Amino acid sequence: MNVEFEQISFENKRKSSKELSVIAREIRRDIIKMLVTAGSGHSGGPLGSSDIFTTLYFNGNMSFDKHNPLYEHRDRFVLSAGHMCPVLYATLANAGMFPKAELATLRKYNTRLQGHPGRDMGLPGIETSSGSLGQGFSIAVGMAMSDKLLDKTEKKVYSLTGDGELQEGSIWEAAMSASHFKLDNFCWIIDNNDCQIDGRIKDVMDVYPIDEKCRAFGFDTVVCDGHNFEELQAAFDVFLNNQKNKTGRPTAIIAKTFMGHGVSFMEDSYKWHGMPPNETQAIQALEEL
Ligand SMILES: Cc1ncc(C[n+]2csc(CCOP(=O)(O)OP(=O)(O)O)c2C)c(N)n1
């Protein structure tokens, strides 16, 4: 299948929900194009979390510079659920961090767009390697800790985990550290699609109630509709307020999403956790989007 990636670069400043939805749709279309070209990779999580990424990167929540991606005072994002990287790559490309044409190299030999993010591949915006569930989150807490306690800077650190990922014990050790060390500069985003690789969360290993657990671990916790831009922004505003006013409280955003959101035959089906669309499916998905 011959796909083309339109070279667009969206701005990172507050927008209306309508404007954000245009960007989210572009990201979802890029995800489909990348996956059908690669012939392997994860569809469900990336499509389901596209609205979260859109709000984070294109509504003024993250400070980054496409002309100088490594500038010292940038905010950092760590995708702990590394398998969801197609959404991060599509987001970074649409933010102008690298040419969109490079999205066609997903999972190709020697590409900067590895099947799980690789820090040493040098892709702008990738702050650490991730993919072994739980590890990225711990690294992100470490980044926030060093920013706050050692460097005493105003930088923010965001990290996204899946909900199945919460079954990793190390997540809770890191969460405990975040509140113990009063990391109000740290924002934990949980993609709560209720699906994981092999089934529903409660059937594989029940981690609910997630909100009560986050609160018990000391997080200022907001539950929101992960497909509603206003609710997502209100949740990020809670974090920005904690960070700005130095409340000493880390923030957790539990974003309720649907795996595969936007593509009817993928929506809310864990079977699409780790599968790419074939050509016929990709054509249908692109038409729907
Ligand atoms: C330590 C570790 N164990 C197992 C895996 C294999 N694995 C990759 S994704 C996944 C399921 C994660 O579920 P969730 O976090 O809900 O992500 P989603 O299915 O929503 O994309 C598993 C078990 C892994 N990457 N790392």
Ligand as a Chemical Component Dictionary entry (heavy atoms), coordinates in Angstrom:
data_LIG
# 
_chem_comp.id                   LIG 
_chem_comp.type                 NON-POLYMER 
_chem_comp.pdbx_formal_charge   1 
_chem_comp.three_letter_code    LIG 
# 
loop_
_chem_comp_atom.comp_id 
_chem_comp_atom.atom_id 
_chem_comp_atom.alt_atom_id 
_chem_comp_atom.type_symbol 
_chem_comp_atom.charge 
_chem_comp_atom.model_Cartn_x 
_chem_comp_atom.model_Cartn_y 
_chem_comp_atom.model_Cartn_z 
_chem_comp_atom.pdbx_ordinal 
LIG C1  C1  C 0 8.022  -6.281 32.060 1  
LIG C2  C2  C 0 7.149  -6.601 30.860 2  
LIG N1  N1  N 0 6.319  -7.671 30.916 3  
LIG C3  C3  C 0 5.544  -7.967 29.855 4  
LIG C4  C4  C 0 5.612  -7.218 28.715 5  
LIG C5  C5  C 0 4.761  -7.597 27.490 6  
LIG N2  N2  N 1 3.664  -6.676 27.334 7  
LIG C6  C6  C 0 3.723  -5.655 26.465 8  
LIG S1  S1  S 0 2.359  -4.689 26.469 9  
LIG C7  C7  C 0 1.608  -5.677 27.629 10 
LIG C8  C8  C 0 0.234  -5.347 28.142 11 
LIG C9  C9  C 0 0.166  -3.978 28.722 12 
LIG O1  O1  O 0 -1.166 -3.617 28.959 13 
LIG P1  P1  P 0 -1.562 -2.094 29.049 14 
LIG O2  O2  O 0 -0.554 -1.404 29.898 15 
LIG O3  O3  O 0 -2.957 -2.021 29.504 16 
LIG O4  O4  O 0 -1.383 -1.557 27.565 17 
LIG P2  P2  P 0 -2.468 -1.604 26.369 18 
LIG O5  O5  O 0 -2.864 -3.044 26.182 19 
LIG O6  O6  O 0 -3.618 -0.763 26.788 20 
LIG O7  O7  O 0 -1.749 -1.073 25.175 21 
LIG C10 C10 C 0 2.445  -6.710 27.990 22 
LIG C11 C11 C 0 2.109  -7.732 28.985 23 
LIG C12 C12 C 0 6.506  -6.115 28.704 24 
LIG N3  N3  N 0 6.610  -5.305 27.658 25 
LIG N4  N4  N 0 7.247  -5.824 29.794 26 
# 
loop_
_chem_comp_bond.comp_id 
_chem_comp_bond.atom_id_1 
_chem_comp_bond.atom_id_2 
_chem_comp_bond.value_order 
_chem_comp_bond.pdbx_ordinal 
LIG C1  C2  SING 1  
LIG C2  N1  SING 2  
LIG C2  N4  DOUB 3  
LIG N1  C3  DOUB 4  
LIG C3  C4  SING 5  
LIG C4  C5  SING 6  
LIG C4  C12 DOUB 7  
LIG C5  N2  SING 8  
LIG N2  C6  DOUB 9  
LIG N2  C10 SING 10 
LIG C6  S1  SING 11 
LIG S1  C7  SING 12 
LIG C7  C8  SING 13 
LIG C7  C10 DOUB 14 
LIG C8  C9  SING 15 
LIG C9  O1  SING 16 
LIG O1  P1  SING 17 
LIG P1  O2  DOUB 18 
LIG P1  O3  SING 19 
LIG P1  O4  SING 20 
LIG O4  P2  SING 21 
LIG P2  O5  DOUB 22 
LIG P2  O6  SING 23 
LIG P2  O7  SING 24 
LIG C10 C11 SING 25 
LIG C12 N3  SING 26 
LIG C12 N4  SING 27 
# 
